[in-house]
Each structure stands twice: as structure tokens, then as C-alpha cells.
Amino acid sequence: MSIQKLKYTLQLADNALILGHRISEWCGHGPILEQDIAITNTALDHLGQARSLFQYAATQFNQLPMADKEQFFSSAVLQKAITSGSQLDEDDLAYLRDGWDFRNVQLVEQPNADWAFTIARSFFYDCFSFFFYTALQKSKDETLAAIAEKSLKEVTYHIRWSSEWVIRLGDGTDESKARMQAAINERWMYTGELLKMSAADTAMLKEGIGADLNTIAPLWQQRVELVLHEAGLQVPPAGWMQEGGKDGRHTEHLGYILAELQFMQRAYPDMEW
């Protein structure tokens, strides 16, 4: 079993888990009831994608030689489980890894702030996900291709929803336009990492398993510019981009997310429903 393939699967799973958790924070706090329900359902879509990917990642991990298993995670809790010969499952990967074991892009861990900031984050990620999962359907890995096919049905709704909100806010009042532009400007520096090839991305592309981010980049740029233009918003100028999430380097926000997400399992080890 390939180490790079496992890292690749975890990149996708972690993106879905962390964004799903972030979006779920809006449950009960949406601006109107209809959108409260819509964004909560979107969070559930992301968590469903994460579960499928974590299940596949756990299967891959359990097939690794023991020497590779012992070197893969830094979490002391997981190290203990591994050395005892335990098989890991999807819950272990979500609840027992430390922050530096996560491989999500930094964009998805950014705070919700106000509605415009939440929409900007989802819009940038949804545009990426649409073209990414479209390409991943052609993967030589049948499991990843099947997950991509199922996820694309959900992502097609996500990109329509977030695009409509960008246009609605950008083409609304002076206040909504200013807030939407501020959110676009602030979140822009986290978008570069979405399209930057990691070592795992490169390795999987060579094997015909992964998607080519260099091919997706112009499609993403075109879609983003089209929506921002329709919304009457400015595309931020090219500049320095944040990166490192795919290699386990994160902003301080991920630690707070995991403190909340993992509390029950950390406080009551081996708890089962």
C-alpha cells in the first residue's frame, strides 16, 4: 500500500471534515431559517464525504507494514494503539490525531466571522471541489473514483448555492457589497494552496490516481472571476499565498477546532454509543 496514496486520501478527508465542522457552527444561527437549514445540510454533505474517505484511509493504513505504521502519525494515543496491534478505523483518524497529522488546506480552518466570510470561504472551496471531483472521477483507483462521483452530485449544489450568495451580497446594498468584498480580499491569500501540488498530489497524478491541479487552476480562476464580475466585485490582485496545510503546518485556528471536535473522545477514551 502506498504511503503517498494514504496521504492523498487524508488530504481530501481532512478538507471535508474540517470544513464540515466549521460550517456546522452555523446550525441554529443562520440569517434566516431557510438558509440555516441549507448550510446545515451542506455541513452534513461534507461530513459524509469525510466519512467515506476516512474509511478508505483506515483500510489503507491497516495494510501498511508495521515499520511504516509506526512512523506515520505523531499522536501518542495512536502510537499506543498501533504498537498494541490494533486496527485503526474512521473514528480514530478523525478523533485521535494531533493537529500536525492533519493535511487539510488552511482555507477550510479559517473562522466563520460573519456570513460574508463564511460564503467567501465556501465559494472558493466549492469552485475547487467541483473541478477537482469532476477530474477525480477518472481516477484509476475505483474507490476514489466512486467517492468522487457521489461527491460531485453534492458539490454541484454547493457551488450553485455559494455562487448565488456571492452575487446576492455583492449586487445588494452598499453594506452587503462592502462586506462581501472585504471577505473575498481576506480569504484570497488562502486560495493558492488549493491549487498547489503537494508531494502526494504529484505522486498520485503520475500513477493515474490523482487529479492534475495545474489543469484545474485556470478553470477555477475563470469560474471565480465570472461570478465575482457578475456580483460587481473586484478580483484581488495576484500576490503571496499562505500554504503548508497539506504538509501539516496550520494556523492557530485548527487547534481550537480539534479541541472542540475531539473533546468527548479525549475525555472519555474508547467511549462507544
Secondary structure as a PSIPRED ss2 file (coil, helix, strand):
# PSIPRED VFORMAT (PSIPRED V4.0)

   1 M C   1.000  0.000  0.000
   2 S C   1.000  0.000  0.000
   3 I H   0.000  1.000  0.000
   4 Q H   0.000  1.000  0.000
   5 K H   0.000  1.000  0.000
   6 L H   0.000  1.000  0.000
   7 K H   0.000  1.000  0.000
   8 Y H   0.000  1.000  0.000
   9 T H   0.000  1.000  0.000
  10 L H   0.000  1.000  0.000
  11 Q H   0.000  1.000  0.000
  12 L H   0.000  1.000  0.000
  13 A H   0.000  1.000  0.000
  14 D H   0.000  1.000  0.000
  15 N H   0.000  1.000  0.000
  16 A H   0.000  1.000  0.000
  17 L H   0.000  1.000  0.000
  18 I H   0.000  1.000  0.000
  19 L H   0.000  1.000  0.000
  20 G H   0.000  1.000  0.000
  21 H H   0.000  1.000  0.000
  22 R H   0.000  1.000  0.000
  23 I H   0.000  1.000  0.000
  24 S H   0.000  1.000  0.000
  25 E C   1.000  0.000  0.000
  26 W C   1.000  0.000  0.000
  27 C C   1.000  0.000  0.000
  28 G C   1.000  0.000  0.000
  29 H C   1.000  0.000  0.000
  30 G C   1.000  0.000  0.000
  31 P C   1.000  0.000  0.000
  32 I C   1.000  0.000  0.000
  33 L H   0.000  1.000  0.000
  34 E H   0.000  1.000  0.000
  35 Q H   0.000  1.000  0.000
  36 D H   0.000  1.000  0.000
  37 I H   0.000  1.000  0.000
  38 A H   0.000  1.000  0.000
  39 I H   0.000  1.000  0.000
  40 T H   0.000  1.000  0.000
  41 N H   0.000  1.000  0.000
  42 T H   0.000  1.000  0.000
  43 A H   0.000  1.000  0.000
  44 L H   0.000  1.000  0.000
  45 D H   0.000  1.000  0.000
  46 H H   0.000  1.000  0.000
  47 L H   0.000  1.000  0.000
  48 G H   0.000  1.000  0.000
  49 Q H   0.000  1.000  0.000
  50 A H   0.000  1.000  0.000
  51 R H   0.000  1.000  0.000
  52 S H   0.000  1.000  0.000
  53 L H   0.000  1.000  0.000
  54 F H   0.000  1.000  0.000
  55 Q H   0.000  1.000  0.000
  56 Y H   0.000  1.000  0.000
  57 A H   0.000  1.000  0.000
  58 A H   0.000  1.000  0.000
  59 T H   0.000  1.000  0.000
  60 Q H   0.000  1.000  0.000
  61 F H   0.000  1.000  0.000
  62 N H   0.000  1.000  0.000
  63 Q C   1.000  0.000  0.000
  64 L C   1.000  0.000  0.000
  65 P C   1.000  0.000  0.000
  66 M H   0.000  1.000  0.000
  67 A H   0.000  1.000  0.000
  68 D H   0.000  1.000  0.000
  69 K H   0.000  1.000  0.000
  70 E H   0.000  1.000  0.000
  71 Q H   0.000  1.000  0.000
  72 F H   0.000  1.000  0.000
  73 F C   1.000  0.000  0.000
  74 S C   1.000  0.000  0.000
  75 S C   1.000  0.000  0.000
  76 A H   0.000  1.000  0.000
  77 V H   0.000  1.000  0.000
  78 L H   0.000  1.000  0.000
  79 Q H   0.000  1.000  0.000
  80 K H   0.000  1.000  0.000
  81 A H   0.000  1.000  0.000
  82 I H   0.000  1.000  0.000
  83 T H   0.000  1.000  0.000
  84 S C   1.000  0.000  0.000
  85 G C   1.000  0.000  0.000
  86 S C   1.000  0.000  0.000
  87 Q C   1.000  0.000  0.000
  88 L C   1.000  0.000  0.000
  89 D C   1.000  0.000  0.000
  90 E H   0.000  1.000  0.000
  91 D H   0.000  1.000  0.000
  92 D H   0.000  1.000  0.000
  93 L H   0.000  1.000  0.000
  94 A H   0.000  1.000  0.000
  95 Y H   0.000  1.000  0.000
  96 L C   1.000  0.000  0.000
  97 R C   1.000  0.000  0.000
  98 D C   1.000  0.000  0.000
  99 G H   0.000  1.000  0.000
 100 W H   0.000  1.000  0.000
 101 D H   0.000  1.000  0.000
 102 F C   1.000  0.000  0.000
 103 R C   1.000  0.000  0.000
 104 N C   1.000  0.000  0.000
 105 V C   1.000  0.000  0.000
 106 Q H   0.000  1.000  0.000
 107 L H   0.000  1.000  0.000
 108 V H   0.000  1.000  0.000
 109 E H   0.000  1.000  0.000
 110 Q C   1.000  0.000  0.000
 111 P C   1.000  0.000  0.000
 112 N C   1.000  0.000  0.000
 113 A C   1.000  0.000  0.000
 114 D C   1.000  0.000  0.000
 115 W H   0.000  1.000  0.000
 116 A H   0.000  1.000  0.000
 117 F H   0.000  1.000  0.000
 118 T H   0.000  1.000  0.000
 119 I H   0.000  1.000  0.000
 120 A H   0.000  1.000  0.000
 121 R H   0.000  1.000  0.000
 122 S H   0.000  1.000  0.000
 123 F H   0.000  1.000  0.000
 124 F H   0.000  1.000  0.000
 125 Y H   0.000  1.000  0.000
 126 D H   0.000  1.000  0.000
 127 C H   0.000  1.000  0.000
 128 F H   0.000  1.000  0.000
 129 S H   0.000  1.000  0.000
 130 F H   0.000  1.000  0.000
 131 F H   0.000  1.000  0.000
 132 F H   0.000  1.000  0.000
 133 Y H   0.000  1.000  0.000
 134 T H   0.000  1.000  0.000
 135 A H   0.000  1.000  0.000
 136 L H   0.000  1.000  0.000
 137 Q C   1.000  0.000  0.000
 138 K C   1.000  0.000  0.000
 139 S C   1.000  0.000  0.000
 140 K C   1.000  0.000  0.000
 141 D C   1.000  0.000  0.000
 142 E H   0.000  1.000  0.000
 143 T H   0.000  1.000  0.000
 144 L H   0.000  1.000  0.000
 145 A H   0.000  1.000  0.000
 146 A H   0.000  1.000  0.000
 147 I H   0.000  1.000  0.000
 148 A H   0.000  1.000  0.000
 149 E H   0.000  1.000  0.000
 150 K H   0.000  1.000  0.000
 151 S H   0.000  1.000  0.000
 152 L H   0.000  1.000  0.000
 153 K H   0.000  1.000  0.000
 154 E H   0.000  1.000  0.000
 155 V H   0.000  1.000  0.000
 156 T H   0.000  1.000  0.000
 157 Y H   0.000  1.000  0.000
 158 H H   0.000  1.000  0.000
 159 I H   0.000  1.000  0.000
 160 R H   0.000  1.000  0.000
 161 W H   0.000  1.000  0.000
 162 S H   0.000  1.000  0.000
 163 S H   0.000  1.000  0.000
 164 E H   0.000  1.000  0.000
 165 W H   0.000  1.000  0.000
 166 V H   0.000  1.000  0.000
 167 I H   0.000  1.000  0.000
 168 R H   0.000  1.000  0.000
 169 L H   0.000  1.000  0.000
 170 G H   0.000  1.000  0.000
 171 D C   1.000  0.000  0.000
 172 G C   1.000  0.000  0.000
 173 T C   1.000  0.000  0.000
 174 D H   0.000  1.000  0.000
 175 E H   0.000  1.000  0.000
 176 S H   0.000  1.000  0.000
 177 K H   0.000  1.000  0.000
 178 A H   0.000  1.000  0.000
 179 R H   0.000  1.000  0.000
 180 M H   0.000  1.000  0.000
 181 Q H   0.000  1.000  0.000
 182 A H   0.000  1.000  0.000
 183 A H   0.000  1.000  0.000
 184 I H   0.000  1.000  0.000
 185 N H   0.000  1.000  0.000
 186 E H   0.000  1.000  0.000
 187 R H   0.000  1.000  0.000
 188 W H   0.000  1.000  0.000
 189 M H   0.000  1.000  0.000
 190 Y H   0.000  1.000  0.000
 191 T C   1.000  0.000  0.000
 192 G H   0.000  1.000  0.000
 193 E H   0.000  1.000  0.000
 194 L H   0.000  1.000  0.000
 195 L H   0.000  1.000  0.000
 196 K C   1.000  0.000  0.000
 197 M C   1.000  0.000  0.000
 198 S C   1.000  0.000  0.000
 199 A H   0.000  1.000  0.000
 200 A H   0.000  1.000  0.000
 201 D H   0.000  1.000  0.000
 202 T H   0.000  1.000  0.000
 203 A H   0.000  1.000  0.000
 204 M H   0.000  1.000  0.000
 205 L H   0.000  1.000  0.000
 206 K H   0.000  1.000  0.000
 207 E C   1.000  0.000  0.000
 208 G C   1.000  0.000  0.000
 209 I C   1.000  0.000  0.000
 210 G C   1.000  0.000  0.000
 211 A C   1.000  0.000  0.000
 212 D C   1.000  0.000  0.000
 213 L H   0.000  1.000  0.000
 214 N H   0.000  1.000  0.000
 215 T H   0.000  1.000  0.000
 216 I H   0.000  1.000  0.000
 217 A H   0.000  1.000  0.000
 218 P H   0.000  1.000  0.000
 219 L H   0.000  1.000  0.000
 220 W H   0.000  1.000  0.000
 221 Q H   0.000  1.000  0.000
 222 Q H   0.000  1.000  0.000
 223 R H   0.000  1.000  0.000
 224 V H   0.000  1.000  0.000
 225 E H   0.000  1.000  0.000
 226 L H   0.000  1.000  0.000
 227 V H   0.000  1.000  0.000
 228 L H   0.000  1.000  0.000
 229 H H   0.000  1.000  0.000
 230 E H   0.000  1.000  0.000
 231 A H   0.000  1.000  0.000
 232 G C   1.000  0.000  0.000
 233 L C   1.000  0.000  0.000
 234 Q C   1.000  0.000  0.000
 235 V C   1.000  0.000  0.000
 236 P C   1.000  0.000  0.000
 237 P C   1.000  0.000  0.000
 238 A C   1.000  0.000  0.000
 239 G C   1.000  0.000  0.000
 240 W C   1.000  0.000  0.000
 241 M C   1.000  0.000  0.000
 242 Q C   1.000  0.000  0.000
 243 E C   1.000  0.000  0.000
 244 G C   1.000  0.000  0.000
 245 G H   0.000  1.000  0.000
 246 K H   0.000  1.000  0.000
 247 D H   0.000  1.000  0.000
 248 G C   1.000  0.000  0.000
 249 R C   1.000  0.000  0.000
 250 H C   1.000  0.000  0.000
 251 T C   1.000  0.000  0.000
 252 E H   0.000  1.000  0.000
 253 H H   0.000  1.000  0.000
 254 L H   0.000  1.000  0.000
 255 G H   0.000  1.000  0.000
 256 Y H   0.000  1.000  0.000
 257 I H   0.000  1.000  0.000
 258 L H   0.000  1.000  0.000
 259 A H   0.000  1.000  0.000
 260 E H   0.000  1.000  0.000
 261 L H   0.000  1.000  0.000
 262 Q C   1.000  0.000  0.000
 263 F H   0.000  1.000  0.000
 264 M H   0.000  1.000  0.000
 265 Q H   0.000  1.000  0.000
 266 R H   0.000  1.000  0.000
 267 A H   0.000  1.000  0.000
 268 Y C   1.000  0.000  0.000
 269 P C   1.000  0.000  0.000
 270 D C   1.000  0.000  0.000
 271 M C   1.000  0.000  0.000
 272 E C   1.000  0.000  0.000
 273 W C   1.000  0.000  0.000
